Amino acid sequence: METAGELTSPTDQHPLSTRDSQAGVVVIGAGYSGLIAGAILARNGVDVTVIDDADQVGGKGGAVDYGGYWIDLAHRDARGTGDTFLVSTKRGRYSHHAAERAGADVKFEGPFDPLMNVHFLPNPTKIISLMKGPQAMRVMTEEILGLSARDAKQYFATLDELATNDYLEYVPITFREWLPTIGNRDVQRALLRWARIVFSIPAQDSSVGRVIQALKNPQLTLLANDHEAGGMQGFMEPYARVIRAHGGSIRLGQRPIEITTGSDGVTGVVTLDRSSAVQTYSARHVVFAQPVWDVIELLFTSRLPEELVRNAEALKGFGGDLMLVAMGLRSLPAIRATGAVETKPTFNRILKGPDCIYGGGWWIPSTVSRRQAPNGKHLLEVAFGTAGPGCADHEPFATFAEGKAKVDYTVDYMREYYSNLDTIVEWSSYHLSKAPTVCEVWKPIRRAPLEAPGIRGLYFADSTTEVDGQEQDIAANAAMQVADLIMDRLPTIQKPTGSH
């Protein structure tokens, strides 16, 4: 795991006087997209500096070493969004292509079968597994969505017709506006239930355009099995290794406070370290690899189009808190109903009541990521995410106690689901990531363009960038495209073949 001291000399970390560092490209954000962009550029001979306020790479999308256990979604000072699995896409496979482009040794594991277990509460509990194979569609429509064979036919016909449209035209249209045009109330309810299963909260505010985007490029859920870092950090460290190996610089503990500009575009970045000492970085190309709403604090907003600022602030408003319980296990739990030991990392989603209200979920990622827990041990993670202010049933937690109650409900149910949970838990801890942290990709808002309009040399590469993909795959796609744009504009760089 990287620390600031390991990456630079003491003089670099605590200079006696402010000085300017020259760089071909500065990347703001050492999260997933920033590391991908930095690794591709460094591998192709670009002088690249990656800066981040946090004390390790990975951002919210990585994991933190917690006494030998790697806790996902837990870094206090990190920016950006994250998730419990990496979501790639079947057609785009942007995360896979990014690893190839960067020469990063990412150990992808998955997709898994079942894809998800859905627990319908309260009692009598119904548990349905989303499996791969020919029966998957029938299970989804009949057992999970509750549709008759006739209604299921209309459900799929509706989706097939919807997928023929340009998703960008439908981004501003919500389910609330579109569903009444279908007519069939059962199909309407089924679509809302599907939205809750994929964590589009509240379901009525789901973007029809984002659903079209997902239909055109279905998703894969993956985990990493890195040899050095556990959990989601296994998707991050391989890119940091590439940057270091090719002479790039990663400056941690450096909080960006300003992107400087001149009459012809970007001129550099200003940062503060832990002592509030100022450092400046001169560069003609700056990649902003954090959520687009953060850029507003670093630029005079008059330099940005009003629509971009308005959309960025609206996206931030949908970002919620995340409460997580981590449990160190001495062995894997046994399912009470069958006696079988839980050996897969399948995510378990809870839906409550006839309206299928979101109730959080849990998973055991250490069954795949061998570094996520010490030898012979396992890590179980329980999570409950919220949406942003104004989402009546999923606002950010007012207090710690409120968030704790949400995940404790899930833990209480898990004690019934597993026969031996209390006897195998060696320790447990609560982890709270404050908004905006949960990756929300279903909202009816246009994201940022790849290049900042009117500011030459400023690029956006994050899951809040308007490119093809799903969740982290969006970030990977944006990072590759931005790296190509920069290399096209640096005449001494030869862009490799097979780029995306």
Stockholm file with secondary structure:
# STOCKHOLM 1.0

chainA/1-500         METAGELTSPTDQHPLSTRDSQAGVVVIGAGYSGLIAGAILARNGVDVTVIDDADQVGGKGGAVDYGGYWIDLAHRDARGTGDTFLVSTKRGRYSHHAAERAGADVKFEGPFDPLMNVHFLPNPTKIISLMKGPQAMRVMTEEILGLSARDAKQYFATLDELATNDYLEYVPITFREWLPTIGNRDVQRALLRWARIVFSIPAQDSSVGRVIQALKNPQLTLLANDHEAGGMQGFMEPYARVIRAHGGSIRLGQRPIEITTGSDGVTGVVTLDRSSAVQTYSARHVVFAQPVWDVIELLFTSRLPEELVRNAEALKGFGGDLMLVAMGLRSLPAIRATGAVETKPTFNRILKGPDCIYGGGWWIPSTVSRRQAPNGKHLLEVAFGTAGPGCADHEPFATFAEGKAKVDYTVDYMREYYSNLDTIVEWSSYHLSKAPTVCEVWKPIRRAPLEAPGIRGLYFADSTTEVDGQEQDIAANAAMQVADLIMDRLPTIQKPTGSH
#=GR chainA/1-500 SS CCCHHHHSCHHHHSCSSCCEEECSEEEECCSHHHHHHHHHHHHTTCCEEEEESSSSTTGGGSEEEETTEEEETCCTTCCSCBCSSEEEETTTCHHHHHHHHHTCCCCEECCCSSSEEEEEESSSCEEEEECCSTTHHHIIIIIISCCCHHHHHHHHHHHHHHTTSCHHHHTTCBHHHHGGGTCCHHHHHHHHHHHHHTTCSSGGGCBHHHHHHHHHSCEEEEEECCSSSCGGGGGTHHHHHHHHHTTCEEEESCEEEEEEEETTEEEEEEEECTTCCEEEEECSCEEECSCGGGGGGTSCGGGSCHHHHHHHHHHHTTCCCEEEEEEEESSCCBBTTTCCBCCSCCEEEEEETTTTEEEEEEECGGGTCTTSSCTTCEEEEEEEECCCTTCTTSCCCSSHHHHHHHHHHHHHHHHHHBSSHHHHEEEEEEEEECSSCBCCCCSSCCCBCSBCTTCTTEEECSTTBSSSSSTHHHHHHHHHHHHHHHHHHCTTCCCCTTCC
#=GC SS_cons         CCCHHHHSCHHHHSCSSCCEEECSEEEECCSHHHHHHHHHHHHTTCCEEEEESSSSTTGGGSEEEETTEEEETCCTTCCSCBCSSEEEETTTCHHHHHHHHHTCCCCEECCCSSSEEEEEESSSCEEEEECCSTTHHHIIIIIISCCCHHHHHHHHHHHHHHTTSCHHHHTTCBHHHHGGGTCCHHHHHHHHHHHHHTTCSSGGGCBHHHHHHHHHSCEEEEEECCSSSCGGGGGTHHHHHHHHHTTCEEEESCEEEEEEEETTEEEEEEEECTTCCEEEEECSCEEECSCGGGGGGTSCGGGSCHHHHHHHHHHHTTCCCEEEEEEEESSCCBBTTTCCBCCSCCEEEEEETTTTEEEEEEECGGGTCTTSSCTTCEEEEEEEECCCTTCTTSCCCSSHHHHHHHHHHHHHHHHHHBSSHHHHEEEEEEEEECSSCBCCCCSSCCCBCSBCTTCTTEEECSTTBSSSSSTHHHHHHHHHHHHHHHHHHCTTCCCCTTCC
//
